[in-house]
Amino acid sequence: MQTPTRRTFLGICLGGLAAAGAVAAAYPLLSYLAPPSTGSEGAKVSFPETDIPPDGAKFFDYRGSTGVVIRTRQGQLLALSAICTHLGCIVQWEKEKQDFLCPCHAGRYSPEGTVIAGPPPRPLAKLPFVVVNGVITVG
Ligand code: FES
């Protein structure tokens, strides 16, 4: 009766060691595949309103991604995600045409982020922002 109990105990120990080894071996791979943590998920981004030229745009890091604030010809400020909703390329602001161009597959967006041409399935995401005393705060 003692031998089955001892075998069972040794089996449990070996199983536990094997499971711990598998976790230790998989951890580096899972860490590599996981998206990078920026530690800034709740962060706000602030910069002077004067950073944005007339008709121009300012791109900035935003919560591990890229955001953009533009000033339209009418002087309106808009804050958007600069990540194309097709396959995730960074859009460019085309000052002359007053729209966004995605260089990857020629997707085009209006200044408000609405899709006007190409394959993007959704508009650019709008970002919340405020302007206080000449300082724009996004987030
Ligand atoms: S990734 Fe922007 S159009 Fe394809």
Residues whose N, C-alpha, C, O or C-beta is under 5 A from the ligand:
A	BS01	FES	C84 H86 L87 G88 C89 C102 C104 H105 A106 G107 P120
